[in-house]
């Protein structure tokens, strides 16, 4: 006898995942929703993998963005330090010539 495959909407899956994450028992949640425990566990595993993948790619993007910003700030700091030294020398020069 062929096995029947049930189709679930995306909204139903998201709701089931949300309930399972809040519930103390995945098995109980699956029973209440009338779905096989294995199906709910698969949805949870897929969701966790998707979150992990997204987090890893976001982390890599964040790191490269931070490194680029760090380089830019170091350049800017060098310019500001140079300007400060020039202003110190100019102030000392004008202080000597005012007396």
PDB file as gemmi writes it, atoms N, CA and C in Angstrom:
CRYST1    1.000    1.000    1.000  90.00  90.00  90.00 P 1                      
ATOM      1  N   UNK A   1       0.834  -1.169   0.000  1.00  0.00           N  
ATOM      2  CA  UNK A   1       0.000   0.000   0.000  1.00  0.00           C  
ATOM      3  C   UNK A   1       0.890   1.248   0.000  1.00  0.00           C  
ATOM      4  N   UNK A   2       0.642   2.192  -0.933  1.00  0.00           N  
ATOM      5  CA  UNK A   2       1.498   3.388  -1.015  1.00  0.00           C  
ATOM      6  C   UNK A   2       1.320   4.295   0.211  1.00  0.00           C  
ATOM      7  N   UNK A   3       2.387   4.883   0.561  1.00  0.00           N  
ATOM      8  CA  UNK A   3       2.402   5.779   1.710  1.00  0.00           C  
ATOM      9  C   UNK A   3       1.901   7.161   1.289  1.00  0.00           C  
ATOM     10  N   UNK A   4       1.013   7.754   2.082  1.00  0.00           N  
ATOM     11  CA  UNK A   4       0.475   9.062   1.745  1.00  0.00           C  
ATOM     12  C   UNK A   4       1.398  10.154   2.276  1.00  0.00           C  
ATOM     13  N   UNK A   5       1.635  11.138   1.433  1.00  0.00           N  
ATOM     14  CA  UNK A   5       2.447  12.272   1.827  1.00  0.00           C  
ATOM     15  C   UNK A   5       1.523  13.454   2.067  1.00  0.00           C  
ATOM     16  N   UNK A   6       1.626  14.002   3.263  1.00  0.00           N  
ATOM     17  CA  UNK A   6       0.796  15.153   3.588  1.00  0.00           C  
ATOM     18  C   UNK A   6       1.574  16.426   3.294  1.00  0.00           C  
ATOM     19  N   UNK A   7       0.867  17.420   2.775  1.00  0.00           N  
ATOM     20  CA  UNK A   7       1.473  18.720   2.490  1.00  0.00           C  
ATOM     21  C   UNK A   7       1.065  19.693   3.590  1.00  0.00           C  
ATOM     22  N   UNK A   8       2.014  20.458   4.054  1.00  0.00           N  
ATOM     23  CA  UNK A   8       1.754  21.447   5.090  1.00  0.00           C  
ATOM     24  C   UNK A   8       2.123  22.830   4.549  1.00  0.00           C  
ATOM     25  N   UNK A   9       1.343  23.817   4.928  1.00  0.00           N  
ATOM     26  CA  UNK A   9       1.637  25.178   4.478  1.00  0.00           C  
ATOM     27  C   UNK A   9       2.836  25.725   5.241  1.00  0.00           C  
ATOM     28  N   UNK A  10       3.452  26.725   4.657  1.00  0.00           N  
ATOM     29  CA  UNK A  10       4.601  27.358   5.287  1.00  0.00           C  
ATOM     30  C   UNK A  10       4.202  27.961   6.640  1.00  0.00           C  
ATOM     31  N   UNK A  11       3.011  28.568   6.678  1.00  0.00           N  
ATOM     32  CA  UNK A  11       2.524  29.182   7.915  1.00  0.00           C  
ATOM     33  C   UNK A  11       2.341  28.133   9.018  1.00  0.00           C  
ATOM     34  N   UNK A  12       1.808  26.974   8.639  1.00  0.00           N  
ATOM     35  CA  UNK A  12       1.606  25.903   9.609  1.00  0.00           C  
ATOM     36  C   UNK A  12       2.945  25.432  10.159  1.00  0.00           C  
ATOM     37  N   UNK A  13       3.922  25.265   9.263  1.00  0.00           N  
ATOM     38  CA  UNK A  13       5.247  24.816   9.692  1.00  0.00           C  
ATOM     39  C   UNK A  13       5.869  25.816  10.668  1.00  0.00           C  
ATOM     40  N   UNK A  14       5.783  27.103  10.331  1.00  0.00           N  
ATOM     41  CA  UNK A  14       6.359  28.131  11.195  1.00  0.00           C  
ATOM     42  C   UNK A  14       5.673  28.160  12.562  1.00  0.00           C  
ATOM     43  N   UNK A  15       4.356  28.008  12.552  1.00  0.00           N  
ATOM     44  CA  UNK A  15       3.611  27.974  13.816  1.00  0.00           C  
ATOM     45  C   UNK A  15       3.998  26.751  14.639  1.00  0.00           C  
ATOM     46  N   UNK A  16       4.120  25.615  13.986  1.00  0.00           N  
ATOM     47  CA  UNK A  16       4.491  24.384  14.679  1.00  0.00           C  
ATOM     48  C   UNK A  16       5.893  24.510  15.281  1.00  0.00           C  
ATOM     49  N   UNK A  17       6.818  25.085  14.538  1.00  0.00           N  
ATOM     50  CA  UNK A  17       8.185  25.283  15.032  1.00  0.00           C  
ATOM     51  C   UNK A  17       8.172  26.209  16.238  1.00  0.00           C  
ATOM     52  N   UNK A  18       7.424  27.283  16.129  1.00  0.00           N  
ATOM     53  CA  UNK A  18       7.332  28.235  17.223  1.00  0.00           C  
ATOM     54  C   UNK A  18       6.770  27.577  18.485  1.00  0.00           C  
ATOM     55  N   UNK A  19       5.697  26.809  18.314  1.00  0.00           N  
ATOM     56  CA  UNK A  19       5.106  26.105  19.456  1.00  0.00           C  
ATOM     57  C   UNK A  19       6.083  25.095  20.060  1.00  0.00           C  
ATOM     58  N   UNK A  20       6.783  24.371  19.198  1.00  0.00           N  
ATOM     59  CA  UNK A  20       7.718  23.350  19.678  1.00  0.00           C  
ATOM     60  C   UNK A  20       8.871  23.978  20.456  1.00  0.00           C  
ATOM     61  N   UNK A  21       9.314  25.140  20.022  1.00  0.00           N  
ATOM     62  CA  UNK A  21      10.416  25.806  20.721  1.00  0.00           C  
ATOM     63  C   UNK A  21       9.986  26.322  22.090  1.00  0.00           C  
ATOM     64  N   UNK A  22       8.722  26.668  22.219  1.00  0.00           N  
ATOM     65  CA  UNK A  22       8.200  27.166  23.496  1.00  0.00           C  
ATOM     66  C   UNK A  22       7.754  26.029  24.418  1.00  0.00           C  
ATOM     67  N   UNK A  23       7.459  24.896  23.838  1.00  0.00           N  
ATOM     68  CA  UNK A  23       6.913  23.772  24.589  1.00  0.00           C  
ATOM     69  C   UNK A  23       8.026  22.973  25.273  1.00  0.00           C  
ATOM     70  N   UNK A  24       7.715  22.371  26.418  1.00  0.00           N  
ATOM     71  CA  UNK A  24       8.727  21.538  27.083  1.00  0.00           C  
ATOM     72  C   UNK A  24       8.952  20.198  26.376  1.00  0.00           C  
ATOM     73  N   UNK A  25       7.997  19.791  25.502  1.00  0.00           N  
ATOM     74  CA  UNK A  25       8.110  18.495  24.848  1.00  0.00           C  
ATOM     75  C   UNK A  25       7.735  18.596  23.367  1.00  0.00           C  
ATOM     76  N   UNK A  26       8.664  18.198  22.510  1.00  0.00           N  
ATOM     77  CA  UNK A  26       8.391  18.180  21.069  1.00  0.00           C  
ATOM     78  C   UNK A  26       7.333  17.127  20.760  1.00  0.00           C  
ATOM     79  N   UNK A  27       7.434  16.000  21.448  1.00  0.00           N  
ATOM     80  CA  UNK A  27       6.493  14.898  21.228  1.00  0.00           C  
ATOM     81  C   UNK A  27       5.062  15.351  21.535  1.00  0.00           C  
ATOM     82  N   UNK A  28       4.876  16.040  22.640  1.00  0.00           N  
ATOM     83  CA  UNK A  28       3.557  16.520  23.030  1.00  0.00           C  
ATOM     84  C   UNK A  28       3.016  17.528  22.011  1.00  0.00           C  
ATOM     85  N   UNK A  29       3.873  18.416  21.558  1.00  0.00           N  
ATOM     86  CA  UNK A  29       3.470  19.413  20.559  1.00  0.00           C  
ATOM     87  C   UNK A  29       3.031  18.727  19.275  1.00  0.00           C  
ATOM     88  N   UNK A  30       3.789  17.740  18.837  1.00  0.00           N  
ATOM     89  CA  UNK A  30       3.450  17.009  17.611  1.00  0.00           C  
ATOM     90  C   UNK A  30       2.111  16.301  17.765  1.00  0.00           C  
ATOM     91  N   UNK A  31       1.875  15.684  18.904  1.00  0.00           N  
ATOM     92  CA  UNK A  31       0.602  14.999  19.143  1.00  0.00           C  
ATOM     93  C   UNK A  31      -0.560  15.989  19.120  1.00  0.00           C  
ATOM     94  N   UNK A  32      -0.377  17.138  19.759  1.00  0.00           N  
ATOM     95  CA  UNK A  32      -1.429  18.148  19.794  1.00  0.00           C  
ATOM     96  C   UNK A  32      -1.752  18.676  18.395  1.00  0.00           C  
ATOM     97  N   UNK A  33      -0.729  18.785  17.558  1.00  0.00           N  
ATOM     98  CA  UNK A  33      -0.931  19.286  16.194  1.00  0.00           C  
ATOM     99  C   UNK A  33      -1.360  18.187  15.224  1.00  0.00           C  
ATOM    100  N   UNK A  34      -1.244  16.946  15.636  1.00  0.00           N  
ATOM    101  CA  UNK A  34      -1.639  15.827  14.785  1.00  0.00           C  
ATOM    102  C   UNK A  34      -0.655  15.533  13.671  1.00  0.00           C  
ATOM    103  N   UNK A  35       0.612  15.748  13.961  1.00  0.00           N  
ATOM    104  CA  UNK A  35       1.651  15.465  12.961  1.00  0.00           C  
ATOM    105  C   UNK A  35       2.658  14.492  13.576  1.00  0.00           C  
ATOM    106  N   UNK A  36       3.380  13.757  12.737  1.00  0.00           N  
ATOM    107  CA  UNK A  36       4.392  12.832  13.254  1.00  0.00           C  
ATOM    108  C   UNK A  36       5.533  13.583  13.957  1.00  0.00           C  
ATOM    109  N   UNK A  37       6.045  13.005  15.013  1.00  0.00           N  
ATOM    110  CA  UNK A  37       7.135  13.611  15.776  1.00  0.00           C  
ATOM    111  C   UNK A  37       8.353  13.819  14.872  1.00  0.00           C  
ATOM    112  N   UNK A  38       8.658  12.854  14.041  1.00  0.00           N  
ATOM    113  CA  UNK A  38       9.811  12.948  13.136  1.00  0.00           C  
ATOM    114  C   UNK A  38       9.708  14.130  12.187  1.00  0.00           C  
ATOM    115  N   UNK A  39       8.502  14.413  11.740  1.00  0.00           N  
ATOM    116  CA  UNK A  39       8.292  15.547  10.836  1.00  0.00           C  
ATOM    117  C   UNK A  39       8.625  16.850  11.551  1.00  0.00           C  
ATOM    118  N   UNK A  40       8.116  16.991  12.772  1.00  0.00           N  
ATOM    119  CA  UNK A  40       8.379  18.207  13.539  1.00  0.00           C  
ATOM    120  C   UNK A  40       9.870  18.332  13.855  1.00  0.00           C  
ATOM    121  N   UNK A  41      10.507  17.235  14.187  1.00  0.00           N  
ATOM    122  CA  UNK A  41      11.944  17.269  14.468  1.00  0.00           C  
ATOM    123  C   UNK A  41      12.734  17.674  13.225  1.00  0.00           C  
ATOM    124  N   UNK A  42      12.308  17.191  12.066  1.00  0.00           N  
ATOM    125  CA  UNK A  42      12.970  17.571  10.815  1.00  0.00           C  
ATOM    126  C   UNK A  42      12.830  19.072  10.568  1.00  0.00           C  
ATOM    127  N   UNK A  43      11.632  19.594  10.788  1.00  0.00           N  
ATOM    128  CA  UNK A  43      11.415  21.037  10.607  1.00  0.00           C  
ATOM    129  C   UNK A  43      12.297  21.844  11.552  1.00  0.00           C  
ATOM    130  N   UNK A  44      12.403  21.386  12.791  1.00  0.00           N  
ATOM    131  CA  UNK A  44      13.237  22.081  13.771  1.00  0.00           C  
ATOM    132  C   UNK A  44      14.713  22.045  13.371  1.00  0.00           C  
ATOM    133  N   UNK A  45      15.167  20.882  12.923  1.00  0.00           N  
ATOM    134  CA  UNK A  45      16.560  20.737  12.492  1.00  0.00           C  
ATOM    135  C   UNK A  45      16.843  21.646  11.299  1.00  0.00           C  
ATOM    136  N   UNK A  46      15.948  21.661  10.323  1.00  0.00           N  
ATOM    137  CA  UNK A  46      16.122  22.522   9.153  1.00  0.00           C  
ATOM    138  C   UNK A  46      16.170  23.984   9.561  1.00  0.00           C  
ATOM    139  N   UNK A  47      15.313  24.374  10.484  1.00  0.00           N  
ATOM    140  CA  UNK A  47      15.266  25.758  10.954  1.00  0.00           C  
ATOM    141  C   UNK A  47      16.577  26.124  11.652  1.00  0.00           C  
ATOM    142  N   UNK A  48      17.081  25.232  12.504  1.00  0.00           N  
ATOM    143  CA  UNK A  48      18.332  25.499  13.215  1.00  0.00           C  
ATOM    144  C   UNK A  48      19.501  25.610  12.246  1.00  0.00           C  
ATOM    145  N   UNK A  49      19.540  24.744  11.230  1.00  0.00           N  
ATOM    146  CA  UNK A  49      20.611  24.801  10.231  1.00  0.00           C  
ATOM    147  C   UNK A  49      20.544  26.107   9.453  1.00  0.00           C  
ATOM    148  N   UNK A  50      19.334  26.535   9.121  1.00  0.00           N  
ATOM    149  CA  UNK A  50      19.155  27.781   8.376  1.00  0.00           C  
ATOM    150  C   UNK A  50      19.617  28.966   9.218  1.00  0.00           C  
ATOM    151  N   UNK A  51      19.280  28.952  10.505  1.00  0.00           N  
ATOM    152  CA  UNK A  51      19.701  30.031  11.397  1.00  0.00           C  
ATOM    153  C   UNK A  51      21.216  30.045  11.523  1.00  0.00           C  
ATOM    154  N   UNK A  52      21.829  28.875  11.678  1.00  0.00           N  
ATOM    155  CA  UNK A  52      23.280  28.779  11.809  1.00  0.00           C  
ATOM    156  C   UNK A  52      23.977  29.276  10.550  1.00  0.00           C  
ATOM    157  N   UNK A  53      23.493  28.866   9.381  1.00  0.00           N  
ATOM    158  CA  UNK A  53      24.085  29.299   8.116  1.00  0.00           C  
ATOM    159  C   UNK A  53      23.979  30.803   7.959  1.00  0.00           C  
ATOM    160  N   UNK A  54      22.808  31.350   8.242  1.00  0.00           N  
ATOM    161  CA  UNK A  54      22.596  32.788   8.127  1.00  0.00           C  
ATOM    162  C   UNK A  54      23.490  33.533   9.102  1.00  0.00           C  
ATOM    163  N   UNK A  55      23.585  33.046  10.312  1.00  0.00           N  
ATOM    164  CA  UNK A  55      24.415  33.681  11.329  1.00  0.00           C  
ATOM    165  C   UNK A  55      25.876  33.665  10.913  1.00  0.00           C  
ATOM    166  N   UNK A  56      26.360  32.534  10.387  1.00  0.00           N  
ATOM    167  CA  UNK A  56      27.758  32.439   9.959  1.00  0.00           C  
ATOM    168  C   UNK A  56      28.060  33.414   8.834  1.00  0.00           C  
ATOM    169  N   UNK A  57      27.178  33.509   7.842  1.00  0.00           N  
ATOM    170  CA  UNK A  57      27.438  34.418   6.726  1.00  0.00           C  
ATOM    171  C   UNK A  57      27.346  35.862   7.182  1.00  0.00           C  
ATOM    172  N   UNK A  58      26.416  36.166   8.097  1.00  0.00           N  
ATOM    173  CA  UNK A  58      26.317  37.517   8.631  1.00  0.00           C  
ATOM    174  C   UNK A  58      27.550  37.864   9.448  1.00  0.00           C  
ATOM    175  N   UNK A  59      28.070  36.909  10.196  1.00  0.00           N  
ATOM    176  CA  UNK A  59      29.252  37.136  11.015  1.00  0.00           C  
ATOM    177  C   UNK A  59      30.457  37.442  10.132  1.00  0.00           C  
ATOM    178  N   UNK A  60      30.607  36.699   9.039  1.00  0.00           N  
ATOM    179  CA  UNK A  60      31.721  36.937   8.122  1.00  0.00           C  
ATOM    180  C   UNK A  60      31.605  38.320   7.497  1.00  0.00           C  
ATOM    181  N   UNK A  61      30.395  38.710   7.119  1.00  0.00           N  
ATOM    182  CA  UNK A  61      30.175  40.030   6.533  1.00  0.00           C  
ATOM    183  C   UNK A  61      30.478  41.106   7.562  1.00  0.00           C  
ATOM    184  N   UNK A  62      30.029  40.910   8.785  1.00  0.00           N  
ATOM    185  CA  UNK A  62      30.276  41.875   9.852  1.00  0.00           C  
ATOM    186  C   UNK A  62      31.766  42.020  10.119  1.00  0.00           C  
ATOM    187  N   UNK A  63      32.487  40.914  10.139  1.00  0.00           N  
ATOM    188  CA  UNK A  63      33.922  40.952  10.408  1.00  0.00           C  
ATOM    189  C   UNK A  63      34.645  41.727   9.312  1.00  0.00           C  
ATOM    190  N   UNK A  64      34.342  41.467   8.060  1.00  0.00           N  
ATOM    191  CA  UNK A  64      35.037  42.181   6.981  1.00  0.00           C  
ATOM    192  C   UNK A  64      34.661  43.660   6.984  1.00  0.00           C  
ATOM    193  N   UNK A  65      33.410  43.976   7.337  1.00  0.00           N  
ATOM    194  CA  UNK A  65      32.992  45.378   7.419  1.00  0.00           C  
ATOM    195  C   UNK A  65      33.742  46.072   8.557  1.00  0.00           C  
ATOM    196  N   UNK A  66      33.891  45.390   9.688  1.00  0.00           N  
ATOM    197  CA  UNK A  66      34.606  45.969  10.822  1.00  0.00           C  
ATOM    198  C   UNK A  66      36.091  46.159  10.520  1.00  0.00           C  
ATOM    199  N   UNK A  67      36.689  45.208   9.812  1.00  0.00           N  
ATOM    200  CA  UNK A  67      38.100  45.346   9.447  1.00  0.00           C  
ATOM    201  C   UNK A  67      38.312  46.544   8.529  1.00  0.00           C  
ATOM    202  N   UNK A  68      37.415  46.724   7.575  1.00  0.00           N  
ATOM    203  CA  UNK A  68      37.505  47.857   6.656  1.00  0.00           C  
ATOM    204  C   UNK A  68      37.338  49.177   7.414  1.00  0.00           C  
ATOM    205  N   UNK A  69      36.392  49.216   8.326  1.00  0.00           N  
ATOM    206  CA  UNK A  69      36.187  50.426   9.128  1.00  0.00           C  
ATOM    207  C   UNK A  69      37.408  50.699  10.006  1.00  0.00           C  
ATOM    208  N   UNK A  70      38.008  49.648  10.552  1.00  0.00           N  
ATOM    209  CA  UNK A  70      39.207  49.793  11.376  1.00  0.00           C  
ATOM    210  C   UNK A  70      40.351  50.400  10.562  1.00  0.00           C  
ATOM    211  N   UNK A  71      40.551  49.921   9.339  1.00  0.00           N  
ATOM    212  CA  UNK A  71      41.598  50.472   8.465  1.00  0.00           C  
ATOM    213  C   UNK A  71      41.361  51.963   8.202  1.00  0.00           C  
ATOM    214  N   UNK A  72      40.108  52.294   7.898  1.00  0.00           N  
ATOM    215  CA  UNK A  72      39.759  53.683   7.595  1.00  0.00           C  
ATOM    216  C   UNK A  72      40.011  54.569   8.814  1.00  0.00           C  
ATOM    217  N   UNK A  73      39.633  54.103   9.985  1.00  0.00           N  
ATOM    218  CA  UNK A  73      39.817  54.890  11.200  1.00  0.00           C  
ATOM    219  C   UNK A  73      41.297  55.076  11.542  1.00  0.00           C  
ATOM    220  N   UNK A  74      42.129  54.052  11.276  1.00  0.00           N  
ATOM    221  CA  UNK A  74      43.569  54.194  11.522  1.00  0.00           C  
ATOM    222  C   UNK A  74      44.171  55.253  10.603  1.00  0.00           C  
ATOM    223  N   UNK A  75      43.734  55.278   9.355  1.00  0.00           N  
ATOM    224  CA  UNK A  75      44.208  56.306   8.427  1.00  0.00           C  
ATOM    225  C   UNK A  75      43.802  57.691   8.919  1.00  0.00           C  
ATOM    226  N   UNK A  76      42.548  57.815   9.296  1.00  0.00           N  
ATOM    227  CA  UNK A  76      42.017  59.091   9.769  1.00  0.00           C  
ATOM    228  C   UNK A  76      42.761  59.540  11.032  1.00  0.00           C  
ATOM    229  N   UNK A  77      43.060  58.623  11.926  1.00  0.00           N  
ATOM    230  CA  UNK A  77      43.791  58.940  13.150  1.00  0.00           C  
ATOM    231  C   UNK A  77      45.188  59.475  12.823  1.00  0.00           C  
ATOM    232  N   UNK A  78      45.844  58.873  11.845  1.00  0.00           N  
ATOM    233  CA  UNK A  78      47.168  59.351  11.434  1.00  0.00           C  
ATOM    234  C   UNK A  78      47.110  60.783  10.925  1.00  0.00           C  
ATOM    235  N   UNK A  79      46.096  61.099  10.139  1.00  0.00           N  
ATOM    236  CA  UNK A  79      45.932  62.458   9.612  1.00  0.00           C  
ATOM    237  C   UNK A  79      45.670  63.437  10.758  1.00  0.00           C  
ATOM    238  N   UNK A  80      44.818  63.078  11.679  1.00  0.00           N  
ATOM    239  CA  UNK A  80      44.487  63.956  12.804  1.00  0.00           C  
ATOM    240  C   UNK A  80      45.713  64.197  13.680  1.00  0.00           C  
ATOM    241  N   UNK A  81      46.506  63.164  13.924  1.00  0.00           N  
ATOM    242  CA  UNK A  81      47.725  63.329  14.728  1.00  0.00           C  
ATOM    243  C   UNK A  81      48.701  64.296  14.035  1.00  0.00           C  
ATOM    244  N   UNK A  82      48.843  64.141  12.737  1.00  0.00           N  
ATOM    245  CA  UNK A  82      49.735  65.019  11.979  1.00  0.00           C  
ATOM    246  C   UNK A  82      49.254  66.467  12.040  1.00  0.00           C  
ATOM    247  N   UNK A  83      47.948  66.669  11.879  1.00  0.00           N  
ATOM    248  CA  UNK A  83      47.383  68.016  11.957  1.00  0.00           C  
ATOM    249  C   UNK A  83      47.612  68.622  13.347  1.00  0.00           C  
ATOM    250  N   UNK A  84      47.452  67.813  14.396  1.00  0.00           N  
ATOM    251  CA  UNK A  84      47.648  68.285  15.763  1.00  0.00           C  
ATOM    252  C   UNK A  84      49.091  68.733  15.976  1.00  0.00           C  
ATOM    253  N   UNK A  85      50.055  67.973  15.458  1.00  0.00           N  
ATOM    254  CA  UNK A  85      51.466  68.345  15.598  1.00  0.00           C  
ATOM    255  C   UNK A  85      51.757  69.662  14.878  1.00  0.00           C  
ATOM    256  N   UNK A  86      51.188  69.833  13.712  1.00  0.00           N  
ATOM    257  CA  UNK A  86      51.381  71.080  12.959  1.00  0.00           C  
ATOM    258  C   UNK A  86      50.818  72.253  13.750  1.00  0.00           C  
ATOM    259  N   UNK A  87      49.625  72.078  14.322  1.00  0.00           N  
ATOM    260  CA  UNK A  87      49.011  73.155  15.112  1.00  0.00           C  
ATOM    261  C   UNK A  87      49.826  73.477  16.361  1.00  0.00           C  
ATOM    262  N   UNK A  88      50.406  72.463  17.009  1.00  0.00           N  
ATOM    263  CA  UNK A  88      51.256  72.694  18.180  1.00  0.00           C  
ATOM    264  C   UNK A  88      52.470  73.549  17.799  1.00  0.00           C  
ATOM    265  N   UNK A  89      53.091  73.182  16.691  1.00  0.00           N  
ATOM    266  CA  UNK A  89      54.276  73.918  16.240  1.00  0.00           C  
ATOM    267  C   UNK A  89      53.916  75.351  15.872  1.00  0.00           C  
ATOM    268  N   UNK A  90      52.767  75.518  15.215  1.00  0.00           N  
ATOM    269  CA  UNK A  90      52.332  76.858  14.833  1.00  0.00           C  
ATOM    270  C   UNK A  90      52.026  77.693  16.063  1.00  0.00           C  
ATOM    271  N   UNK A  91      51.388  77.114  17.057  1.00  0.00           N  
ATOM    272  CA  UNK A  91      51.065  77.843  18.283  1.00  0.00           C  
ATOM    273  C   UNK A  91      52.354  78.251  18.999  1.00  0.00           C  
ATOM    274  N   UNK A  92      53.332  77.344  19.049  1.00  0.00           N  
ATOM    275  CA  UNK A  92      54.610  77.665  19.697  1.00  0.00           C  
ATOM    276  C   UNK A  92      55.328  78.780  18.938  1.00  0.00           C  
ATOM    277  N   UNK A  93      55.299  78.736  17.636  1.00  0.00           N  
ATOM    278  CA  UNK A  93      55.952  79.751  16.800  1.00  0.00           C  
ATOM    279  C   UNK A  93      55.339  81.135  17.055  1.00  0.00           C  
ATOM    280  N   UNK A  94      54.014  81.219  17.028  1.00  0.00           N  
ATOM    281  CA  UNK A  94      53.345  82.506  17.219  1.00  0.00           C  
ATOM    282  C   UNK A  94      53.483  82.994  18.666  1.00  0.00           C  
ATOM    283  N   UNK A  95      53.565  82.084  19.627  1.00  0.00           N  
ATOM    284  CA  UNK A  95      53.760  82.487  21.017  1.00  0.00           C  
ATOM    285  C   UNK A  95      55.135  83.123  21.211  1.00  0.00           C  
ATOM    286  N   UNK A  96      56.152  82.620  20.503  1.00  0.00           N  
ATOM    287  CA  UNK A  96      57.505  83.179  20.607  1.00  0.00           C  
ATOM    288  C   UNK A  96      57.570  84.575  19.993  1.00  0.00           C  
ATOM    289  N   UNK A  97      56.879  84.775  18.882  1.00  0.00           N  
ATOM    290  CA  UNK A  97      56.985  86.029  18.145  1.00  0.00           C  
ATOM    291  C   UNK A  97      56.059  87.109  18.679  1.00  0.00           C  
ATOM    292  N   UNK A  98      55.210  86.811  19.619  1.00  0.00           N  
ATOM    293  CA  UNK A  98      54.330  87.819  20.187  1.00  0.00           C  
ATOM    294  C   UNK A  98      55.008  88.580  21.315  1.00  0.00           C  
ATOM    295  N   UNK A  99      56.000  88.030  21.935  1.00  0.00           N  
ATOM    296  CA  UNK A  99      56.660  88.649  23.088  1.00  0.00           C  
ATOM    297  C   UNK A  99      57.459  89.826  22.715  1.00  0.00           C  
TER     298      UNK A  99                                                      
END                                                                             
